[in-house]
Amino acid sequence: MSAENSSDAQVSRLRDRLYQFLLGAAAGLVFSLVPLYFVWISAAEVKSIETLLIAGFAIACGIASAFWGKPFLSRLLDLLNHIPPIA
């Protein structure tokens, strides 16, 4: 029975890490798209290097969020709150 509890705990930790990764990747994606909103006029001007940089930043934020957890996410969301509104 101890093995079942250990397995359940591992699954729970893995689920929490995956959840943190997805939240961090989503926040990183939003964080990287907000400044580019001012640069891009239309989607036709998007270059592949810009797409790769956005995806890389989102994945890096996801990995950092999975590693450091809620403190990293709170700092990232604080940075998002300090971006001036788009009018």
C-alpha positions as CSV (number, residue, x, y, z in Angstrom):
1,M,0.0,0.0,0.0
2,S,2.9,2.3,0.6
3,A,3.9,1.9,-3.1
4,E,0.5,3.1,-4.2
5,N,0.7,6.2,-2.0
6,S,4.2,6.9,-3.4
7,S,2.9,6.5,-6.9
8,D,0.0,8.8,-6.3
9,A,2.3,11.4,-4.8
10,Q,4.6,11.3,-7.9
11,V,1.6,11.6,-10.2
12,S,0.4,14.6,-8.2
13,R,3.9,16.3,-8.3
14,L,4.1,15.7,-12.0
15,R,0.6,17.1,-12.6
16,D,1.6,20.2,-10.5
17,R,4.8,20.7,-12.5
18,L,2.9,20.3,-15.8
19,Y,0.3,22.8,-14.6
20,Q,3.0,25.3,-13.6
21,F,4.8,24.8,-17.0
22,L,1.6,25.5,-18.9
23,L,0.8,28.6,-16.8
24,G,4.4,29.9,-17.3
25,A,4.3,29.3,-21.0
26,A,1.0,31.1,-21.4
27,A,2.2,34.0,-19.4
28,G,5.5,34.1,-21.4
29,L,3.5,34.1,-24.6
30,V,1.4,37.0,-23.5
31,F,4.4,38.8,-22.2
32,S,6.3,38.5,-25.5
33,L,3.3,39.4,-27.7
34,V,2.4,42.6,-25.9
35,P,5.6,44.6,-26.9
36,L,5.4,43.2,-30.5
37,Y,1.9,44.5,-30.8
38,F,3.4,47.9,-31.2
39,V,5.8,46.7,-33.9
40,W,3.7,44.5,-36.1
41,I,1.2,46.2,-38.4
42,S,-0.1,43.0,-39.9
43,A,0.4,39.3,-39.5
44,A,1.9,39.2,-43.1
45,E,5.1,40.9,-41.7
46,V,5.8,38.2,-39.2
47,K,9.2,36.7,-39.8
48,S,10.2,33.2,-38.8
49,I,12.9,34.3,-36.5
50,E,10.4,36.4,-34.5
51,T,8.1,33.4,-34.3
52,L,11.0,31.3,-33.0
53,L,12.0,33.9,-30.4
54,I,8.4,34.1,-29.1
55,A,8.1,30.3,-28.9
56,G,11.5,30.1,-27.2
57,F,10.6,32.8,-24.7
58,A,7.3,31.1,-23.9
59,I,9.1,27.7,-23.4
60,A,11.8,29.3,-21.3
61,C,9.1,30.9,-19.1
62,G,7.4,27.5,-18.9
63,I,10.5,25.7,-17.8
64,A,11.4,28.5,-15.3
65,S,7.9,28.3,-13.9
66,A,8.0,24.5,-13.6
67,F,11.3,24.8,-11.8
68,W,10.7,27.8,-9.5
69,G,6.9,27.6,-9.3
70,K,4.6,30.3,-7.9
71,P,7.3,32.8,-7.0
72,F,8.4,33.0,-10.6
73,L,4.8,33.3,-11.9
74,S,4.0,36.1,-9.4
75,R,7.1,38.0,-10.6
76,L,6.2,37.5,-14.2
77,L,2.6,38.6,-13.7
78,D,3.9,41.7,-11.7
79,L,5.9,42.6,-14.8
80,L,2.8,42.2,-17.0
81,N,0.9,44.5,-14.6
82,H,3.6,47.3,-15.1
83,I,3.2,47.4,-18.9
84,P,1.2,50.5,-19.8
85,P,-2.3,49.8,-21.3
86,I,-2.6,49.8,-25.0
87,A,-5.0,52.6,-26.1
